[in-house]
């Protein structure tokens, strides 16, 4: 049976087998000539002569069909409209190929092939409104400038970053810590579908694999590996975003951190990163300055439709006037807005309600408003 495998099938099997991992697999490929099919044709003694391969791994490889149902996996790929992209494919992200333990392959739903530079935006699942608004704004501005925004589809900062990129018709990619067939968190099902339509949803895990502490860490290394830079918006010192930042340091990526309130637990991780040498981020221009692209290497910005130069296209003149008051992260009461816009209270109230329905502003518990 192993001799009947195609090269792609052999890589799909190697990627899915338990307790082997990309480092051991890549070592096997180097030792046995590079063709993944030879791994399954090799005898136990030859396999165990490779560093890191003992009796357990060699037996798993020899009896791979007892551990993995290849036909069922291929059927699921076809049913989901997904593909398995290997390190040998042109569509495999080039930067990811350069890390020391790149995945053998990626399950991909969506057609985006990472032809443009990527920036990761990561942070806490328990994000503040400020953090969510910042991540959404950064996601939109980076996408407008032609970058692909990468995150992990988690609650909080990840969700806001993806939504920001999608709000301007930009590119975004979600990297999962579980199989492509598992939507986590479940409330992000619609977001998952939108990302798959506009960009790509990625996972190195086979169908049915559920997330755990190890898989999330493996996911975080892919998020970093895909990107030129990693932006941490909010994180406690033990947050998952800090793991992504550590991977970014190992991968030689730029690390940015958004400062927050000194009494806010979700800012402690960012402040620690800044103390440790990460670049303090105040806006997208800080990223562009650090990346220091030559003109020929800059991604082309998204085309701007006539009359729609921002993510808030389609607003009426009054709505635009009110929304402009929130530039710079302002938090404003109705009285303050009335003084700035000179609008009567009834018109201002109706306009704020429309902006809330558009998910552009949110009303705080103290009655004031801020941009999302």
VMD Tcl script that draws the C-alpha trace (Angstrom):
set ca {
  {0.00 0.00 0.00}
  {2.74 2.57 0.78}
  {4.21 2.13 -2.70}
  {0.92 3.30 -4.21}
  {1.05 6.68 -2.50}
  {1.63 9.79 -4.57}
  {4.14 12.31 -3.29}
  {1.37 14.62 -2.08}
  {-0.46 11.78 -0.36}
  {2.75 10.73 1.38}
  {3.22 14.27 2.69}
  {-0.41 14.39 3.83}
  {0.11 11.17 5.78}
  {3.39 12.36 7.32}
  {1.77 15.61 8.39}
  {-1.06 13.79 10.17}
  {0.74 10.91 11.91}
  {0.94 11.36 15.70}
  {4.16 11.99 17.64}
  {6.39 12.66 14.65}
  {6.30 16.38 13.97}
  {7.86 18.55 11.28}
  {11.43 18.49 12.63}
  {11.66 14.69 12.60}
  {9.88 14.48 9.26}
  {12.24 16.97 7.64}
  {15.19 15.05 9.05}
  {13.80 11.83 7.54}
  {13.37 13.54 4.18}
  {16.97 14.79 4.25}
  {18.37 11.37 5.19}
  {16.29 9.40 2.68}
  {16.72 11.50 -0.43}
  {13.83 13.95 -0.23}
  {11.04 11.80 -1.67}
  {8.45 11.24 1.09}
  {7.42 7.91 -0.42}
  {10.82 6.41 0.37}
  {10.12 6.90 4.09}
  {7.28 4.40 3.91}
  {9.31 2.00 1.77}
  {12.32 2.01 4.12}
  {12.74 -0.80 6.63}
  {12.61 -0.38 10.39}
  {16.39 -0.53 10.79}
  {16.94 2.17 8.17}
  {14.34 4.41 9.78}
  {15.81 3.96 13.26}
  {19.24 4.92 11.97}
  {17.90 8.46 11.58}
  {18.46 10.69 14.62}
  {15.31 11.07 16.68}
  {13.56 8.02 15.21}
  {13.06 5.18 17.66}
  {10.97 2.01 17.64}
  {7.68 3.85 18.31}
  {8.04 6.27 15.37}
  {9.35 3.63 12.99}
  {6.42 1.33 13.83}
  {3.98 4.19 13.29}
  {5.48 4.85 9.87}
  {5.46 1.17 8.91}
  {1.80 0.81 9.91}
  {0.63 4.30 8.98}
  {-2.73 3.09 7.61}
  {-3.68 1.92 11.12}
  {-3.26 5.48 12.40}
  {-4.64 7.57 9.55}
  {-7.52 7.13 7.09}
  {-6.13 8.76 3.96}
  {-9.23 8.17 1.81}
  {-11.48 9.80 4.39}
  {-9.13 12.78 4.72}
  {-9.07 13.35 0.96}
  {-12.86 13.09 0.86}
  {-13.15 15.75 3.58}
  {-10.78 18.03 1.71}
  {-12.96 17.76 -1.39}
  {-16.19 18.27 0.57}
  {-14.87 21.41 2.26}
  {-13.40 22.85 -0.92}
  {-10.03 22.95 0.84}
  {-6.53 22.09 -0.38}
  {-3.38 20.70 1.21}
  {-0.48 23.01 0.34}
  {2.97 21.51 0.85}
  {6.40 23.09 1.22}
  {7.04 22.04 -2.38}
  {4.18 24.12 -3.74}
  {4.50 27.68 -5.06}
  {1.49 28.66 -2.95}
  {3.27 27.74 0.31}
  {4.11 31.00 2.16}
  {7.75 31.86 1.46}
  {8.58 33.34 4.87}
  {7.08 30.36 6.67}
  {9.35 28.04 4.70}
  {12.36 29.79 6.28}
  {11.69 28.97 9.96}
  {13.52 26.02 11.52}
  {10.38 23.84 11.92}
  {7.97 24.76 9.09}
  {4.86 22.58 8.79}
  {5.19 19.96 6.06}
  {1.92 21.25 4.71}
  {-1.04 23.46 5.47}
  {-4.71 22.74 5.09}
  {-6.07 25.83 3.35}
  {-9.63 26.98 2.79}
  {-9.68 30.05 0.57}
  {-7.70 30.98 -2.49}
  {-5.26 33.57 -1.12}
  {-1.67 32.48 -1.85}
  {0.27 35.02 0.28}
  {1.70 37.03 -2.56}
  {1.80 40.17 -0.36}
  {3.66 40.88 2.90}
  {1.83 39.81 6.05}
  {1.52 41.51 9.45}
  {0.18 39.65 12.50}
  {-2.10 41.35 14.99}
  {-2.58 39.30 18.17}
  {-3.73 39.84 21.71}
  {-6.02 38.95 24.56}
  {-9.32 37.09 24.24}
  {-10.61 39.28 27.09}
  {-9.87 42.52 25.30}
  {-11.08 45.94 26.38}
  {-13.10 48.14 24.06}
  {-9.96 50.22 23.56}
  {-8.00 47.14 22.56}
  {-10.67 45.94 20.15}
  {-10.98 49.39 18.57}
  {-7.19 49.61 18.19}
  {-6.92 46.15 16.62}
  {-9.81 46.88 14.25}
  {-8.27 50.20 13.21}
  {-4.80 48.69 12.68}
  {-6.31 45.81 10.70}
  {-8.19 48.20 8.42}
  {-5.25 50.54 7.88}
  {-2.77 47.74 7.18}
  {-5.17 46.06 4.76}
  {-5.79 49.37 3.01}
  {-2.03 49.67 2.48}
  {-1.95 46.25 0.82}
  {-0.78 44.01 3.68}
  {-2.42 40.72 4.58}
  {-3.52 40.81 8.22}
  {-2.86 37.51 10.01}
  {-4.37 36.41 13.31}
  {-5.85 33.37 15.05}
  {-9.66 33.76 14.83}
  {-9.87 33.84 18.64}
  {-12.22 36.07 20.58}
  {-11.17 39.62 21.35}
  {-8.17 41.11 19.55}
  {-7.95 38.42 16.85}
  {-11.58 38.86 15.86}
  {-11.27 42.65 15.77}
  {-8.13 42.49 13.59}
  {-9.82 40.20 11.05}
  {-12.94 42.37 11.01}
  {-10.88 45.50 10.46}
  {-9.22 44.04 7.37}
  {-12.52 42.77 5.99}
  {-14.22 46.13 6.59}
  {-12.09 47.71 3.83}
  {-12.23 44.75 1.47}
  {-8.68 43.74 2.39}
  {-6.84 40.46 2.74}
  {-6.77 38.54 5.99}
  {-5.74 35.04 7.03}
  {-6.73 33.04 10.10}
  {-4.46 30.33 11.50}
  {-6.31 27.73 13.57}
  {-5.12 25.64 16.48}
  {-7.41 22.80 15.44}
  {-8.64 21.09 12.29}
  {-10.32 23.15 9.55}
  {-13.65 21.45 10.27}
  {-13.84 22.80 13.83}
  {-14.98 26.39 14.30}
  {-13.65 27.81 17.54}
  {-15.05 29.92 19.02}
  {-18.39 28.84 17.52}
  {-19.72 32.40 17.37}
  {-17.07 33.16 14.74}
  {-18.64 30.87 12.13}
  {-19.71 33.80 9.95}
  {-16.28 35.42 10.33}
  {-14.64 32.11 9.36}
  {-16.70 32.03 6.16}
  {-15.94 35.64 5.30}
  {-12.21 35.12 5.81}
  {-12.29 32.02 3.59}
  {-13.98 34.09 0.86}
  {-11.61 37.08 1.09}
  {-8.35 35.41 2.14}
  {-7.51 32.05 3.67}
  {-8.13 29.91 6.74}
  {-5.10 27.74 7.56}
  {-4.29 24.81 9.80}
  {-1.48 22.27 9.98}
  {-3.76 19.84 11.80}
  {-5.84 17.06 10.22}
  {-9.63 17.11 10.29}
  {-11.13 16.34 13.67}
  {-8.09 17.52 15.68}
  {-9.29 19.58 18.62}
  {-7.32 22.41 20.15}
  {-5.18 22.02 23.24}
  {-2.29 23.87 24.87}
  {0.26 22.29 22.52}
  {-1.72 22.94 19.34}
  {-2.25 26.60 20.19}
  {1.51 27.06 20.68}
  {2.13 25.33 17.34}
  {-0.43 27.65 15.76}
  {1.33 30.69 17.20}
  {4.65 29.73 15.56}
  {2.86 29.67 12.18}
  {1.30 33.10 12.80}
  {4.78 34.50 13.46}
  {6.43 32.54 10.68}
  {4.03 33.88 8.05}
  {4.67 37.51 8.87}
  {7.17 40.31 8.52}
  {6.13 41.68 11.90}
  {3.97 40.83 14.91}
  {1.84 43.45 16.66}
  {0.64 42.70 20.21}
  {-2.30 44.92 21.09}
  {-3.28 43.65 24.54}
  {-1.91 40.73 26.55}
  {-1.25 39.72 30.09}
  {2.27 38.52 30.81}
  {1.15 34.88 30.48}
  {-1.09 35.40 27.43}
  {-0.86 33.40 24.23}
  {0.16 36.54 22.35}
  {3.39 36.55 24.38}
  {4.18 33.10 22.98}
  {3.67 34.47 19.47}
  {6.01 37.36 20.32}
  {8.66 34.94 21.57}
  {8.42 32.99 18.33}
  {8.74 36.29 16.44}
  {12.00 36.94 18.27}
  {13.30 33.48 17.35}
  {12.23 33.97 13.73}
  {13.91 37.38 13.45}
  {10.61 39.21 12.95}
  {9.87 42.75 14.09}
  {7.85 42.97 17.30}
  {5.53 45.86 18.12}
  {3.49 46.43 21.28}
  {0.63 48.84 21.88}
  {0.90 50.60 25.25}
  {-2.09 50.67 27.57}
  {-3.15 51.79 31.02}
  {-0.66 50.99 33.75}
  {-3.44 49.59 35.98}
  {-4.89 47.33 33.29}
  {-3.83 43.63 33.51}
  {-4.25 43.26 29.76}
  {-1.52 45.85 29.24}
  {1.13 44.15 31.36}
  {2.37 41.90 28.59}
  {2.70 44.78 26.14}
  {4.57 46.89 28.67}
  {6.94 44.00 29.39}
  {7.61 43.59 25.66}
  {8.39 47.30 25.36}
  {10.79 47.07 28.33}
  {12.43 44.07 26.65}
  {13.03 45.96 23.40}
  {9.84 45.70 21.34}
  {8.91 48.83 19.39}
  {6.23 50.95 21.02}
  {3.39 51.25 18.52}
  {1.28 54.38 18.17}
  {0.05 53.85 14.61}
  {0.58 52.11 11.30}
  {3.26 54.63 10.31}
  {5.48 53.17 13.06}
  {5.31 49.79 11.33}
  {6.03 51.23 7.91}
  {9.01 53.16 9.27}
  {10.51 50.05 10.89}
  {9.93 47.81 7.91}
  {11.63 50.44 5.77}
  {10.44 49.03 2.47}
  {11.93 50.25 -0.77}
  {9.27 51.63 -3.07}
  {9.45 48.60 -5.32}
  {8.86 46.25 -2.38}
  {5.90 48.00 -0.84}
  {2.61 46.17 -1.34}
  {0.23 48.05 -3.61}
  {-2.51 49.76 -1.57}
  {-6.08 48.71 -2.14}
  {-7.87 50.69 -4.84}
  {-10.17 53.32 -3.34}
  {-13.61 53.61 -4.87}
  {-14.81 57.09 -5.76}
  {-16.24 58.83 -2.73}
  {-15.10 56.04 -0.43}
  {-11.64 56.81 0.87}
  {-12.10 55.20 4.28}
  {-13.61 52.15 5.92}
  {-16.67 54.29 6.67}
  {-17.76 54.77 3.06}
  {-21.50 55.21 2.57}
  {-22.01 57.43 5.61}
  {-24.18 60.48 5.25}
  {-22.62 63.90 5.72}
  {-24.01 64.14 9.27}
  {-22.88 60.61 10.17}
  {-19.41 61.36 8.86}
  {-19.25 64.60 10.86}
  {-20.15 62.79 14.07}
  {-17.82 59.87 13.43}
  {-14.88 62.19 12.75}
  {-15.14 63.41 16.35}
  {-13.89 60.02 17.53}
  {-10.59 60.23 15.63}
  {-7.61 59.63 17.89}
  {-9.55 57.40 20.29}
  {-11.69 60.12 21.85}
  {-14.34 59.07 24.36}
  {-17.22 61.55 24.21}
  {-20.51 62.20 25.94}
  {-23.56 63.39 24.03}
  {-23.06 66.89 25.46}
  {-19.46 66.94 24.24}
  {-20.55 65.74 20.80}
  {-23.26 68.38 20.65}
  {-20.65 71.05 21.32}
  {-18.37 69.71 18.61}
  {-20.99 69.10 15.92}
  {-23.56 71.81 16.76}
  {-26.29 69.24 16.07}
  {-29.58 69.23 17.98}
  {-29.93 66.47 20.59}
  {-32.61 64.51 18.70}
  {-30.58 64.42 15.46}
  {-27.39 63.55 17.33}
  {-29.11 60.69 19.17}
  {-30.49 59.23 15.94}
  {-27.10 59.53 14.24}
  {-25.32 57.76 17.11}
  {-27.88 54.95 16.95}
  {-27.17 54.48 13.23}
  {-23.41 54.46 13.88}
  {-23.95 51.83 16.58}
  {-25.95 49.68 14.16}
  {-23.09 49.97 11.67}
  {-20.75 48.77 14.46}
  {-18.65 51.93 14.15}
  {-19.22 53.27 17.65}
  {-20.21 51.68 20.95}
  {-21.91 53.07 24.02}
  {-19.95 52.55 27.23}
  {-21.44 51.69 30.62}
  {-20.87 55.30 31.75}
  {-23.05 56.58 28.89}
  {-20.21 57.99 26.79}
  {-19.40 56.77 23.29}
  {-16.19 55.60 21.62}
  {-15.23 54.22 18.23}
  {-14.95 50.45 17.92}
}
mol new
graphics top color blue
foreach p $ca { graphics top sphere $p radius 0.5 }
foreach p [lrange $ca 0 end-1] q [lrange $ca 1 end] { graphics top cylinder $p $q radius 0.2 }
display resetview
